[in-house]
Amino acid sequence: MAQLQHRIDEMTDDSGFLGLVDPHAYTSFVGEDWTLEMLFERFESEIRQRTMLFWGTGGEEQWRIDLSDSPVDPRLPVIRQITGPITVTRGELIVVNLETVTMAAQYAESAVDDDKDIYGSGIELPNGDYICTVSQLTDPEDGRTHEGPDFHLQLIAGRASPWSGVAWSEL
């Protein structure tokens, strides 16, 4: 696999959640009258199927996100870190925020990759199973203390046990 290096300069997060999704395998539409409970049940199901990873960010920000096949720079502070599996079925993954996912949940004509060109959040990868290590490098309560990314997502080929639900969330 060619070296993966991708930067998203400003990913809007108005709800305190980000995720990584296979837009070709993730079942987005829930219904026009979905509830937050229904949506999070869908997330948990998709996480178990390895079509999505979704996590709380601790705040509402404009996040800088690096995706790489290399580990996080050891000079950067790791606030918290978690590793989980995701499968690529048709050559790409998309970084999403809760707003994009809720639009796709409510409207059948919307899709989780609708905003990928706005944010530059589409990542081309060979099909297969990946282990994604999500590292949060900025504490939203303390603000930015470095010039690096706020999140670093390391993607390497492999398998891991699925998460049981949305990471770093009390919902």
Steps between C-alpha positions, in 0.01 A plus 500: 500500500626847415568727794182658638528867596182710501411821684155644559563865591159592642239240584201671657367329811191670642393203713815353656527188281713383209521171318656293227258324264504271197238690296433198279418259784354729769118499512423868557123549470314447829174689439362851489394481866813343648595556863850534642454159664412344161799668338745378763354148473577520127853619577555207736375255236722652230801504736451127568488441122827696460346756262545790744706632788344790692631692800434797724739792462438671834398828337365683202787625285654530157733199509821433310524128426794303365456154353811293454641150497768625742462534878428836656801729536646419847567872559125569504293459818256208487195597708329167437529213254290204387542233233223334301427318174350626177457331162541667161266343242529728195824692526422786739423617850344832601558707813160626616348721766167438674327761285576312178395168651171640633409650160561161339297333776200728441491532122521198271647715221790613724817297546782500753746604230302811394751736667824322407592757236430790737730367771739297287404209724504213249795264524580245229619165632527147364210274601558299814498500879676777689589584856444867573667666796323825587720737700358823638783751524313813615299535819204724408498646852865609475504612138772439248847460653687395184501554123414139415163340438224469758443136405730245342346190341747226424372237256688174456389172343375252758211387715395586854199445722218747431404772743179441695373851428591862447840571659549780751128565529255490785196478271 
